[in-house]
Amino acid sequence: HQVVFLEGLGVFVAFTGAILAGKEAADAEDTDESALLSLWGDALGIISSIGGIGYIVLGKSLRSTMPVLLFMVLNMAVASILILLFMLA
């Protein structure tokens, strides 16, 4: 399945917002610790937007080939594993 124009526009808007937020944080004069925390937050925001894009694109193609219940179980299982790994790190 191809990405619909509005989905692509939403991704563009999200990345533009992430870049502007990162630029604002980079321009502000902060201590080294707060700058590192800000950079870490920006990186997590970009990673989560990439994950959101992946969810939309993969979900759109997988839902047409598998039952909704199986899709949701696999989706929640992967999310639970990722959250568990993040909490253990």
C-alpha positions as CSV (number, residue, x, y, z in Angstrom):
1,H,0.0,0.0,0.0
2,Q,1.2,3.5,-0.7
3,V,1.3,6.2,1.8
4,V,-1.6,8.6,1.4
5,F,-0.8,12.3,0.9
6,L,-2.2,13.4,4.2
7,E,-0.2,10.7,6.1
8,G,3.0,12.0,4.4
9,L,2.0,15.6,5.2
10,G,1.5,14.6,8.9
11,V,4.9,13.0,8.9
12,F,6.4,16.2,7.4
13,V,4.7,18.4,10.0
14,A,5.8,16.1,12.9
15,F,9.5,16.1,11.7
16,T,9.4,19.9,11.1
17,G,8.1,20.4,14.7
18,A,10.8,18.1,16.1
19,I,13.5,20.0,14.2
20,L,12.2,23.4,15.3
21,A,12.0,22.2,19.0
22,G,15.6,20.9,18.7
23,K,16.8,24.2,17.2
24,E,15.2,26.2,20.0
25,A,16.8,24.0,22.6
26,A,20.1,24.3,20.9
27,D,19.9,28.1,20.7
28,A,19.1,28.5,24.4
29,E,22.0,29.0,26.8
30,D,21.8,26.3,29.4
31,T,24.2,24.3,31.6
32,D,25.8,21.2,30.2
33,E,23.5,18.9,32.1
34,S,20.3,20.6,31.0
35,A,21.5,20.7,27.4
36,L,22.2,17.0,27.5
37,L,18.8,16.3,28.9
38,S,17.2,18.4,26.3
39,L,19.1,16.6,23.5
40,W,18.1,13.3,25.0
41,G,14.4,14.4,25.0
42,D,14.7,15.6,21.4
43,A,16.3,12.2,20.3
44,L,13.5,10.3,22.0
45,G,10.9,12.5,20.2
46,I,12.5,11.8,16.8
47,I,12.7,8.0,17.6
48,S,9.1,8.0,18.7
49,S,8.0,9.8,15.5
50,I,9.9,7.2,13.4
51,G,8.1,4.5,15.4
52,G,4.8,6.1,14.7
53,I,5.5,6.2,11.0
54,G,6.5,2.5,11.1
55,Y,3.3,1.7,12.9
56,I,1.1,3.4,10.4
57,V,2.9,2.0,7.3
58,L,3.3,-1.6,8.6
59,G,-0.2,-1.6,10.2
60,K,-1.8,-0.5,7.0
61,S,-0.2,-3.3,5.1
62,L,-0.5,-6.0,7.8
63,R,-4.1,-5.5,8.8
64,S,-5.2,-6.4,5.3
65,T,-3.5,-9.7,5.4
66,M,-4.1,-10.9,9.0
67,P,-7.0,-10.9,11.5
68,V,-7.4,-7.8,13.6
69,L,-7.0,-9.8,16.9
70,L,-3.7,-11.3,15.8
71,F,-2.5,-7.9,14.7
72,M,-3.4,-6.3,18.1
73,V,-1.8,-9.2,20.1
74,L,1.5,-8.9,18.2
75,N,1.4,-5.1,18.4
76,M,0.9,-5.2,22.2
77,A,3.5,-8.0,22.7
78,V,6.2,-6.0,20.8
79,A,5.3,-2.8,22.7
80,S,5.4,-4.6,26.0
81,I,8.9,-6.1,25.3
82,L,10.2,-2.7,24.2
83,I,8.9,-1.0,27.4
84,L,10.3,-3.8,29.5
85,L,13.8,-3.5,27.9
86,F,13.6,0.3,28.3
87,M,12.8,0.0,32.0
88,L,15.6,-2.5,32.6
89,A,18.2,-0.3,30.9
